[in-house]
């Protein structure tokens, strides 16, 4: 009976997998931060030291995402009937804010650097930033699979992608400065990278905000839900539909189904079971359904099941 659940397994988020990836990402990045900061200090490169600082903000945000996934696992209690799942939404909101602050920092620095460039030992910078591309590039791949299923995974992905881009920018500017002495290239590239970051972070911020005020998650199609209900035999109408996010990867729905006639309790149960299965395919993991008969319009009239 339950084998039909297998083919929509790809909708779900594998939390242990993502947590493992986050731990790997945190370790890789921490090691890199230490190396990068030391190199920046030795080569008098402000861009390397500030990039190390930025990478540290990354480690913090990966840590936050890890906390979010650990909170997923906390069982519901009498007081917290959803467990702490909603915390994952707040954390993704916080992460978007951290990203924007980091961008502001890079912007502030780049702006000053355009007018007041300073000498940099380019060789050092190129090598360390190249290592950065590899580490951040690999870390980005860790979240490529899960980024569409969860905002925190997407946040981690964006943070790491931003870093990979910043490192690419640093390498390019290092090479250019080495051969042309155009020191303004370094801050100019930073500014371009910032624009890229802001546009992607904006979406993360918007999605997190929408979920935190219980808006319908972006990947849910309300019309598809209405159509699925209309297709069910014996259902005349669906109303009072509420859809919201319980966490960054799970959605809930409550709705009233108006039935064409008085169905027997087993038939009602079967109908609900079918509809809940349809809803799972539409991205809704928790559905609570109320049924009433067509001859009684008011929601106040109770239909004996």
Secondary structure by P-SEA (a helix, b strand, c coil): cccccccccccccaaaaaaaaaaaaaaaaaaaaaaaaaaaaaaccaaaaaaaaaaaaaaaaaaaaaaaaaaaaccccccccccccaaaaaaaaaaaaaaaaaaaaaaaaaaaaaabbbbcaaaaaaaaaaaaaaaaaaaaaaacccccccaaaaaaaaaaaaaaaaaaaaaaaaaaaacccccaaaaaaaaaaaaaaaaaaaaaaaaaaaaaaccccccccaaaaaaaaaacccccccccbbbbbccccbbbbbbbbbbcccccaaaaaaaaaaaaaaaaaacccbbbbbbbccccccccccccc
